[in-house]
Structures are given as C-alpha cells and as structure tokens.
Amino acid sequence: MSFKFIQVLFIVLLLQSKLALGAAWIGTQDKQLHYDVQTLVEWGYLDSAATTYPIPWKGIASQLSRLDPTGMQKMPAQAYARLLYYFNIKRTEQTRYFMTLQGASDDIRFRSLDDGVEETGEITLASEFIEGNWSGQLSVNHASGGRTNLDNSFFAYQFGDWNLRLGSLDQFWGPAQSSSLILSNNTRPLKAVALSRSVTTQSEHRLLSWMGPWYFTTQFGQMDSDRVIPDTKLLLSRFTARPFKGFEFGASWAAMWGGEGQDEGLGTFWDVITFQNVCLDRPVCTGEQLTTLGNHLAGFDLSYTFNALSRPMTLYVQRIGEDAVDGYRITDNANLFGFSTYIYQAKVFIETSDTNIACQGDGSTVTNCYYENGLYETGYRMYGRSLGSTFDSDAKQITLGANIRFDDGAVAELYLRSAELNADGQLPSPVLTGDVSEDVIELSGFYQKPYRNWLLRAGASIASRDFQNREDETDALLYLKAQYAF
C-alpha cells in the first residue's frame, strides 16, 4: 500500500470533483463534538453506540433532526446546539477547508483524546468532502524539523450501512475519558484499509435489531519502518453494542504479524487470525514451548449509565490482555476503571489504570511484559509511543478530570494526574525521559473558544517529577493552537 499514491489520488479528487458537504465522521476537525454525542447518549436523548471514536454522522444526524430541545437540561442542550450547528454547516456548505497552526514549548507527554498538540510546531492544511457515496479528507501536516505527513487523511466509499476506508484517522477505543488500553491517539494514526459500519444506531434488520445500537470495524494496516522489524502488519477489530438502555459492551482485538524478513503469505495470515500455535527459536518444541503466531492483544470494555440525583452517572471498565497459556487462558491482563457524572456545566470523571502486571500467570511475579513481545521487540508501539495507554507499560495511574462547557460555545478541560512509572526500574518504557523510574503529578488543561471563523485554544501543564536516581524537578509547558475554517 503506497501512501504517496493516496496523496496523489486525494489531490486529483479535490481539484476535479464537484464537492458537496463535509466529513463522514463526527469530530475529525474538533474532537469536542465526540463528547457532545456522548453527552446526549448519556442523558438519553440519542440512542447510539458511543464508546468508539470517531462516530459516523449517518444515524446520528437523523436522530438530531427529530430531537426537541424544549425542557433539556443545560449540558445536553448545549451539546445538541453544537452538533446541530455543525451538521447544518455540512448540509449547506459545498466545500470545507481548514488551516491549523499549533506550537508548544515542549513535547506533550501524556495525551488524552483532545488534550494538547501533536508537535512543538506544525501547520496543517485540510479539506473534507462528500460526493454521493464517496467521502474524504486531505490533511497535509508540516511539522518543525521539516517533517511532512498526511496523517488524518482518508478516502471512503459507502455502500448501504457500510463503508470502506483507505487512509489514516485518529481513533480511540473504549469508554474511558483520558486513555485506552488498546487503541488511542497517543501516537500518530495507523495507515490502514478499514471496513466499518457507517451507522452506530439500531439495525432495522429483524435478525440484528435485538442488539440495539451497534458498531463494527475491522482494519488492516502497516506500522512504521523505524522499528526492529520494519513495516510490521497490524490487524484491528472492534465490536460494540447497547442491547438495553444505559449499557454498552465493547470487544476489541489487535494482532501484529509479518513485517520485513517475516512470512506475510495468506497461509501465515490465516494462522494468525485462527490463533495457530507455532515453534519459534528452536528446532522442536514441547507443548508448553509452543506460542501463538503473531503478537495479540484482546479484551472487552463495559459501561453502564444510570440516573441518580437527577443526572446521569456512568461506571465503566476496560480489561485488555496480552499473551496466553494453553492457547486460551490470557495471562497478562491490564485493567482500567472509571466513573463519570455531570455537575453544573461540567462532566467530571475519575479513572485509574494499571499496566504494571505480572506476566505468565500461575502466581508469577515477573513484570515488564505488557506491550512487549519477544519477536516484535519494538512492542505495541509506533513512532516511539504506545498505541494504547498514554502511560505505556509498567505504569499505575489515577486521573481526575473535568470537561466544562460555556454558553458562548467555549470549552475548558482540566486534568490532574498521578502516575507511578516503571517502579521496578527495569526495562524502562519509552514514556520515561529522565530516569529508569519516576513518580509524577501533573496538572494540565486548556481553554478553547470559537471566534468568527477561528477556533482558538491555549493550554498548559505543570508536572512535579520525583526520580529514583537523580534530583527531582518541576516541568512546565505552554501551547497554542488556532484553526481557521475558510
């Protein structure tokens, strides 16, 4: 798959097509719209699966058009107004072009879904379109140091309730607010071919309607070349459903295989997706020495929303395992737990996760295995950052956060994080920058405000860092981001 070919294809389409309205997914230019969808779902105004980012407009748009905001509480009313405003723009404007400028005093260390900037300096020119069953987004990003990429560009074709997509998009799988154990936008997006359902609402087919609102995506991509085994292939799949009110279930799976010097034939691919055991690094293996072909991560997440004190409250959990014994007993399980609710004009949450887990099961105390693999020594990472948790492996963390909405469309987010990173001081994860282990407390946040055709954001963080083998220090960071919609 040549990404240069995709770039040429996008440019030709944008120059020659009679372009219609905007992007097929909600929030590809402003991730805060995803929180608006979650708000309306949790308050009971939308009936949609909502724990996978990005969510397609189809289905959501038709429900929005039927909503009556009369009597809504303030936060869902704000979410409804913002989503309806952007949807109406997409219906009336023939083309949408964007320019984004961003700069930061240092690299962002801990990234949430919509927290921070991707580079210390970057300019992005983007255009999005839909014409008939075709949709796409071209995003040309030029970063400090002369690096240019097409991250968050895609080209998609919709047929019925499904679409086929080629390109790359930021993604976030799971109900958590600050991170995901299996797929987040902690690193740059994966270049992939994806087959996905183009709606997240209930199917009209009588054999499928019992699941309630549901969503499915499966993706085949290629990882970066700057790794021990360059161009490793990655297969990703996720299914979510809301079979009854307030409850959403999600199942996710990721499998690394192939790459430079590895067999990438159809037979090997079949062995990967059927979890075949193979003998590696020795001529003959006993039953205990056999290993499943490829590097697999899989698990589930649950969220349940109930009403108390005249507001929705949500409990959620995510459990993702890596490696197994006997071919089926997953041993290396990491967990994330959280709770969220609404207070005045804010959605507040608290969540904790732990990737400092014992490996191999059966009472083992060995750690340093999560996101790691004996063959794929770079691990479950791209461009030096985990595809999953923003805190990477061997980390315990707790985060308290708030997403605050204002009447003029402005948004503020605040995060207070406490993390214990690589406590045993062995095999340091890439998230460490100054020592083999670290305790960190970080306060971060931003304020975002629309002004005419601009979307302006200013953010900052301050972190107290307690090291094992060097003097402690305090770090501070400032960043600015401005997006202009033509």
C-alpha positions as CSV (number, residue, x, y, z in Angstrom):
1,M,0.0,0.0,0.0
2,S,1.6,3.3,-1.2
3,F,0.7,6.3,0.8
4,K,2.2,8.5,-1.9
5,F,-0.4,7.1,-4.3
6,I,-3.1,8.0,-1.8
7,Q,-1.8,11.6,-1.7
8,V,-2.0,11.9,-5.5
9,L,-5.4,10.4,-5.5
10,F,-6.7,12.9,-2.9
11,I,-5.3,15.9,-4.8
12,V,-6.8,14.8,-8.1
13,L,-10.2,14.3,-6.4
14,L,-10.1,17.7,-4.7
15,L,-9.2,19.5,-7.9
16,Q,-11.6,17.8,-10.3
17,S,-14.7,16.8,-8.2
18,K,-17.8,18.9,-7.7
19,L,-17.6,18.7,-3.9
20,A,-20.6,18.5,-1.7
21,L,-20.8,18.7,2.1
22,G,-18.3,17.8,4.8
23,A,-16.7,14.7,6.5
24,A,-18.4,11.4,7.1
25,W,-17.3,11.2,10.8
26,I,-18.1,13.4,13.7
27,G,-15.2,15.3,15.2
28,T,-12.4,14.9,12.7
29,Q,-11.7,18.6,13.0
30,D,-12.9,19.2,16.5
31,K,-12.9,16.2,18.9
32,Q,-15.1,18.0,21.3
33,L,-18.1,17.0,19.1
34,H,-17.5,13.4,20.2
35,Y,-18.1,14.5,23.8
36,D,-21.3,16.2,22.7
37,V,-22.5,12.8,21.3
38,Q,-21.6,11.0,24.5
39,T,-23.4,13.7,26.5
40,L,-26.7,13.3,24.5
41,V,-26.4,9.5,24.7
42,E,-25.8,9.5,28.5
43,W,-28.7,11.9,29.1
44,G,-30.9,9.6,27.0
45,Y,-31.6,11.9,24.0
46,L,-29.6,9.8,21.4
47,D,-29.8,6.1,21.0
48,S,-26.4,5.2,19.7
49,A,-23.2,3.3,20.5
50,A,-20.8,5.9,21.7
51,T,-17.6,4.3,23.0
52,T,-15.7,4.3,19.7
53,Y,-14.1,7.4,18.2
54,P,-14.8,8.6,15.5
55,I,-18.6,8.1,15.2
56,P,-20.2,8.4,11.8
57,W,-22.7,11.2,11.2
58,K,-25.2,8.8,9.5
59,G,-27.9,7.8,12.0
60,I,-26.8,10.5,14.5
61,A,-27.9,13.2,12.0
62,S,-31.4,11.7,11.5
63,Q,-31.9,11.5,15.3
64,L,-30.7,15.1,15.8
65,S,-33.3,16.3,13.3
66,R,-36.1,14.7,15.3
67,L,-35.0,16.0,18.7
68,D,-36.9,18.7,20.5
69,P,-34.6,20.7,22.9
70,T,-37.5,22.0,24.9
71,G,-37.0,21.1,28.5
72,M,-33.5,19.8,28.1
73,Q,-31.0,20.3,30.9
74,K,-28.3,22.8,30.2
75,M,-25.4,20.5,29.2
76,P,-27.4,18.3,26.8
77,A,-29.0,21.4,25.4
78,Q,-25.5,22.8,24.7
79,A,-24.4,19.6,23.1
80,Y,-27.5,19.5,20.9
81,A,-26.9,23.1,19.8
82,R,-23.3,22.5,18.9
83,L,-23.9,19.2,17.0
84,L,-26.9,20.7,15.1
85,Y,-24.9,23.8,14.2
86,Y,-22.0,21.8,12.7
87,F,-24.4,19.5,10.9
88,N,-26.2,22.4,9.3
89,I,-22.9,23.8,8.2
90,K,-22.1,20.5,6.5
91,R,-25.5,20.4,4.8
92,T,-25.2,23.9,3.4
93,E,-21.6,24.4,2.5
94,Q,-20.2,22.9,-0.7
95,T,-16.7,22.6,0.5
96,R,-14.8,22.9,3.8
97,Y,-11.2,24.0,4.0
98,F,-9.2,24.4,7.2
99,M,-5.8,25.8,8.2
100,T,-4.4,24.9,11.7
101,L,-1.4,26.5,13.4
102,Q,0.0,25.0,16.5
103,G,3.1,25.4,18.7
104,A,4.3,24.2,22.1
105,S,7.2,24.9,24.3
106,D,8.0,21.2,24.6
107,D,6.6,17.8,23.5
108,I,3.3,16.8,25.0
109,R,4.0,13.9,27.3
110,F,0.6,12.5,28.3
111,R,-2.1,12.7,25.6
112,S,-5.8,12.3,26.1
113,L,-8.4,12.2,23.3
114,D,-8.4,16.0,22.8
115,D,-5.6,17.2,25.0
116,G,-2.5,19.1,23.7
117,V,-0.9,19.3,20.3
118,E,0.9,16.7,18.3
119,E,4.1,18.6,17.5
120,T,6.1,21.5,19.0
121,G,5.4,23.4,15.8
122,E,3.1,22.4,13.0
123,I,0.9,23.9,10.2
124,T,-1.9,21.8,8.7
125,L,-3.9,22.5,5.6
126,A,-7.0,20.3,5.3
127,S,-10.1,19.8,3.1
128,E,-13.0,17.5,3.6
129,F,-15.8,16.4,1.2
130,I,-18.7,14.1,0.5
131,E,-20.0,13.5,-3.1
132,G,-22.6,10.8,-3.4
133,N,-21.3,7.7,-1.7
134,W,-17.7,9.0,-1.7
135,S,-16.2,10.9,1.1
136,G,-12.7,12.0,2.0
137,Q,-10.4,14.3,3.9
138,L,-7.0,15.5,2.8
139,S,-4.8,16.8,5.7
140,V,-1.2,17.9,4.8
141,N,0.8,18.4,8.0
142,H,4.2,20.1,8.0
143,A,6.0,19.9,11.4
144,S,9.0,21.6,12.8
145,G,12.2,19.9,11.6
146,G,10.9,19.7,8.0
147,R,8.7,16.5,8.5
148,T,5.6,16.3,6.3
149,N,2.9,13.7,6.5
150,L,-0.7,13.1,5.6
151,D,-2.0,12.0,9.0
152,N,-5.8,12.1,9.3
153,S,-6.3,11.9,5.6
154,F,-8.7,9.3,4.2
155,F,-10.8,8.3,1.2
156,A,-14.0,6.3,1.8
157,Y,-16.9,4.7,-0.2
158,Q,-20.2,4.0,1.5
159,F,-22.5,1.1,0.4
160,G,-25.7,0.7,2.4
161,D,-24.8,0.7,6.1
162,W,-21.2,0.0,5.5
163,N,-18.1,1.9,4.3
164,L,-14.7,1.0,3.0
165,R,-11.9,3.5,4.0
166,L,-8.3,3.9,2.9
167,G,-6.0,6.3,4.8
168,S,-5.4,7.2,8.4
169,L,-7.6,8.6,11.2
170,D,-7.1,9.3,14.9
171,Q,-9.0,6.6,16.8
172,F,-10.0,6.0,20.5
173,W,-11.5,2.7,21.5
174,G,-13.2,2.3,24.9
175,P,-15.4,4.2,27.4
176,A,-12.5,5.9,29.2
177,Q,-12.0,9.7,29.2
178,S,-8.3,10.0,29.4
179,S,-6.8,6.9,27.8
180,S,-7.4,3.5,26.3
181,L,-5.5,0.3,26.9
182,I,-5.8,-1.0,23.3
183,L,-6.1,1.9,20.9
184,S,-5.9,5.7,21.4
185,N,-4.5,8.7,19.7
186,N,-1.4,8.7,21.9
187,T,0.7,8.2,18.8
188,R,0.2,9.1,15.1
189,P,-2.7,7.3,13.4
190,L,-2.2,4.0,11.6
191,K,-2.3,3.9,7.8
192,A,-4.9,1.2,7.1
193,V,-7.7,-0.2,4.9
194,A,-10.9,-0.3,7.1
195,L,-14.3,-1.9,6.6
196,S,-16.7,-0.4,9.1
197,R,-20.4,0.0,9.7
198,S,-21.4,3.5,8.7
199,V,-24.0,3.9,11.4
200,T,-23.9,3.4,15.2
201,T,-27.7,3.2,15.7
202,Q,-30.0,0.2,15.8
203,S,-30.3,-2.1,12.7
204,E,-33.6,-2.3,11.0
205,H,-33.0,-6.0,10.1
206,R,-35.1,-8.2,12.3
207,L,-32.2,-10.6,12.9
208,L,-30.0,-7.8,14.2
209,S,-32.3,-5.4,15.9
210,W,-32.2,-7.3,19.2
211,M,-28.6,-5.9,19.7
212,G,-29.9,-2.4,19.9
213,P,-27.4,0.3,18.6
214,W,-24.2,-1.4,17.4
215,Y,-21.0,-0.7,15.6
216,F,-18.3,-2.8,14.0
217,T,-14.9,-2.1,12.3
218,T,-12.1,-4.2,11.1
219,Q,-8.8,-2.7,9.8
220,F,-5.7,-3.9,8.2
221,G,-2.7,-1.6,8.4
222,Q,1.1,-1.2,8.4
223,M,3.2,0.1,11.2
224,D,6.2,2.4,10.9
225,S,9.5,1.4,9.4
226,D,11.7,2.7,12.3
227,R,11.5,-0.5,14.4
228,V,13.3,-3.8,15.0
229,I,11.0,-5.4,12.4
230,P,10.1,-2.6,9.9
231,D,6.7,-2.4,8.3
232,T,5.0,-4.9,10.7
233,K,1.4,-5.5,9.8
234,L,-1.4,-4.8,12.2
235,L,-4.9,-6.2,12.2
236,L,-7.5,-4.4,14.4
237,S,-11.2,-5.2,15.0
238,R,-13.8,-3.8,17.4
239,F,-17.5,-4.5,18.0
240,T,-19.8,-2.5,20.4
241,A,-23.5,-2.8,21.2
242,R,-26.1,-1.4,23.5
243,P,-28.6,-4.2,24.0
244,F,-30.5,-2.4,26.7
245,K,-30.8,1.1,28.0
246,G,-27.7,2.6,29.5
247,F,-25.5,-0.5,29.0
248,E,-22.8,-0.7,26.3
249,F,-20.5,-3.6,25.7
250,G,-17.3,-3.5,23.6
251,A,-14.9,-6.2,22.4
252,S,-11.5,-5.3,20.8
253,W,-8.7,-7.3,19.2
254,A,-5.3,-6.3,17.8
255,A,-2.8,-8.7,16.1
256,M,0.7,-7.8,14.9
257,W,2.3,-10.1,12.3
258,G,4.5,-10.1,9.2
259,G,7.0,-7.3,8.5
260,E,10.4,-7.2,7.0
261,G,12.0,-10.7,7.0
262,Q,8.8,-12.4,8.1
263,D,6.4,-14.6,6.2
264,E,3.4,-12.5,5.0
265,G,1.6,-15.1,2.9
266,L,-2.1,-15.9,3.0
267,G,-1.3,-19.1,4.9
268,T,0.5,-17.2,7.6
269,F,-2.3,-14.6,7.8
270,W,-4.8,-17.5,8.2
271,D,-2.7,-18.9,11.0
272,V,-2.7,-15.5,12.8
273,I,-6.4,-15.0,12.7
274,T,-7.1,-18.6,13.7
275,F,-4.6,-18.4,16.6
276,Q,-2.4,-21.3,15.5
277,N,0.5,-22.3,17.8
278,V,4.0,-22.4,16.3
279,C,7.5,-23.3,17.4
280,L,9.9,-20.4,17.4
281,D,13.7,-20.1,18.1
282,R,14.2,-23.9,18.5
283,P,14.0,-26.9,16.1
284,V,11.5,-28.8,18.2
285,C,9.0,-27.6,20.9
286,T,7.2,-29.2,23.7
287,G,3.5,-28.3,24.2
288,E,4.5,-25.6,26.8
289,Q,7.0,-24.1,24.3
290,L,4.6,-23.5,21.5
291,T,3.4,-19.9,21.1
292,T,0.6,-18.3,19.2
293,L,1.7,-16.8,15.9
294,G,1.9,-13.0,16.0
295,N,1.5,-10.6,18.9
296,H,-2.1,-10.4,20.1
297,L,-3.9,-8.1,22.4
298,A,-7.6,-8.5,23.1
299,G,-10.3,-7.8,25.7
300,F,-13.5,-6.1,26.5
301,D,-15.0,-2.9,28.0
302,L,-18.3,-2.2,29.7
303,S,-20.1,1.0,30.6
304,Y,-23.4,1.4,32.4
305,T,-25.2,4.7,32.8
306,F,-27.9,5.2,35.4
307,N,-29.7,8.2,36.8
308,A,-29.2,9.5,40.3
309,L,-29.7,12.9,41.8
310,S,-31.4,14.0,38.6
311,R,-28.3,13.4,36.4
312,P,-26.6,10.5,34.6
313,M,-23.8,8.6,36.3
314,T,-21.6,6.2,34.4
315,L,-19.5,3.3,35.7
316,Y,-17.0,1.8,33.2
317,V,-14.3,-0.8,33.0
318,Q,-11.8,-1.9,30.3
319,R,-9.8,-5.2,30.5
320,I,-7.2,-5.9,27.8
321,G,-5.0,-9.0,27.9
322,E,-1.8,-10.0,26.0
323,D,-0.3,-13.5,25.8
324,A,-1.9,-16.7,26.9
325,V,-1.2,-20.2,28.2
326,D,-2.8,-23.4,26.9
327,G,-3.9,-21.4,23.8
328,Y,-6.8,-19.7,25.5
329,R,-6.0,-18.6,29.1
330,I,-5.0,-15.0,28.8
331,T,-2.3,-14.2,31.4
332,D,-1.2,-10.6,31.1
333,N,-4.3,-8.6,31.8
334,A,-4.3,-4.9,32.4
335,N,-7.4,-3.1,33.8
336,L,-8.9,0.4,33.7
337,F,-11.8,1.5,36.0
338,G,-13.7,4.8,35.9
339,F,-16.7,6.8,37.0
340,S,-18.2,10.0,35.4
341,T,-21.1,12.3,36.0
342,Y,-22.3,15.9,35.4
343,I,-22.0,18.7,37.9
344,Y,-23.3,22.2,36.9
345,Q,-21.8,22.8,33.4
346,A,-19.1,20.2,33.7
347,K,-18.7,16.5,33.0
348,V,-16.3,15.2,35.7
349,F,-14.6,11.8,35.9
350,I,-12.1,9.8,37.9
351,E,-10.4,6.8,36.4
352,T,-7.4,4.6,37.2
353,S,-5.4,2.0,35.2
354,D,-2.6,-0.4,35.9
355,T,-0.3,-1.9,33.2
356,N,2.3,-2.9,35.8
357,I,1.1,-6.5,35.7
358,A,2.5,-10.0,36.5
359,C,3.3,-12.0,33.4
360,Q,2.8,-15.7,32.5
361,G,0.1,-16.4,35.1
362,D,0.3,-19.1,37.8
363,G,1.4,-16.8,40.6
364,S,4.3,-15.3,38.6
365,T,5.8,-12.0,39.9
366,V,7.7,-11.2,36.7
367,T,6.7,-7.9,35.1
368,N,8.0,-5.9,32.1
369,C,5.8,-7.7,29.6
370,Y,2.8,-5.5,28.7
371,Y,3.0,-4.1,25.2
372,E,6.2,-6.1,24.8
373,N,7.0,-9.2,22.6
374,G,10.0,-11.4,22.1
375,L,9.9,-11.3,18.3
376,Y,8.5,-7.8,17.8
377,E,11.0,-6.1,20.2
378,T,9.7,-2.6,19.5
379,G,6.5,-3.7,21.1
380,Y,2.9,-2.5,20.5
381,R,4.2,1.0,19.6
382,M,4.6,3.3,16.7
383,Y,6.9,6.3,16.3
384,G,8.1,5.7,19.9
385,R,4.7,5.9,21.6
386,S,2.2,3.2,22.7
387,L,-0.8,2.6,20.5
388,G,-2.7,2.0,23.8
389,S,-2.2,3.7,27.1
390,T,-0.7,7.1,27.2
391,F,1.3,5.9,30.2
392,D,2.7,2.9,28.4
393,S,3.7,-0.3,30.2
394,D,4.5,-0.9,33.9
395,A,2.5,2.2,35.0
396,K,-0.1,2.8,37.6
397,Q,-2.1,6.0,37.3
398,I,-5.1,7.8,38.6
399,T,-6.7,10.8,36.8
400,L,-9.3,13.3,37.9
401,G,-10.7,15.3,35.0
402,A,-13.4,17.8,34.0
403,N,-14.8,18.9,30.7
404,I,-16.5,22.3,31.2
405,R,-18.9,23.9,28.7
406,F,-19.8,27.6,28.5
407,D,-22.8,29.4,26.9
408,D,-20.8,31.0,24.2
409,G,-19.5,27.7,22.8
410,A,-16.2,27.8,24.7
411,V,-14.8,24.7,26.3
412,A,-12.3,24.1,29.0
413,E,-10.7,20.8,30.2
414,L,-8.7,20.2,33.3
415,Y,-6.7,17.0,34.3
416,L,-5.0,16.1,37.5
417,R,-2.9,13.0,37.1
418,S,-0.8,11.0,39.5
419,A,1.3,8.2,38.0
420,E,3.9,5.7,39.1
421,L,6.1,4.8,36.1
422,N,8.2,1.7,36.0
423,A,8.5,1.2,39.7
424,D,10.9,-1.8,39.4
425,G,13.5,0.3,37.5
426,Q,13.9,-2.5,34.8
427,L,13.3,-2.3,31.1
428,P,12.2,1.4,31.0
429,S,9.2,2.2,28.9
430,P,9.5,4.9,26.2
431,V,7.3,7.3,28.3
432,L,10.3,7.8,30.7
433,T,12.6,10.7,29.7
434,G,14.9,11.2,32.7
435,D,15.4,8.1,34.7
436,V,14.6,4.4,35.0
437,S,11.5,5.1,37.2
438,E,9.5,8.1,38.2
439,D,6.6,9.3,40.2
440,V,4.8,12.2,38.6
441,I,2.0,14.5,39.5
442,E,0.7,16.6,36.6
443,L,-1.9,19.3,36.3
444,S,-2.9,20.2,32.7
445,G,-5.7,21.8,30.8
446,F,-6.8,24.1,28.0
447,Y,-9.4,26.7,27.1
448,Q,-10.9,26.7,23.7
449,K,-13.2,29.4,22.2
450,P,-14.7,30.0,18.8
451,Y,-14.2,33.5,17.4
452,R,-15.8,34.1,14.0
453,N,-14.1,31.6,11.6
454,W,-11.4,30.8,14.2
455,L,-11.3,28.1,16.8
456,L,-8.7,29.3,19.3
457,R,-7.1,27.2,22.1
458,A,-4.5,27.9,24.8
459,G,-3.2,25.1,27.0
460,A,-0.6,24.5,29.7
461,S,0.7,21.8,32.1
462,I,2.9,21.7,35.1
463,A,4.4,18.5,36.5
464,S,6.2,17.6,39.7
465,R,8.6,14.7,38.8
466,D,10.2,12.5,41.5
467,F,13.1,10.4,40.2
468,Q,14.9,7.4,41.6
469,N,18.5,8.2,40.7
470,R,18.6,12.0,40.1
471,E,17.3,15.2,41.6
472,D,13.6,15.9,41.4
473,E,12.4,18.6,39.1
474,T,9.3,20.6,38.0
475,D,8.4,20.9,34.3
476,A,6.1,23.4,32.7
477,L,4.7,23.5,29.2
478,L,2.6,26.1,27.2
479,Y,0.9,25.6,23.9
480,L,-1.3,27.5,21.4
481,K,-3.5,26.2,18.6
482,A,-5.5,28.1,16.1
483,Q,-7.8,26.7,13.4
484,Y,-9.3,28.8,10.6
485,A,-12.3,27.5,8.7
486,F,-12.5,29.0,5.2
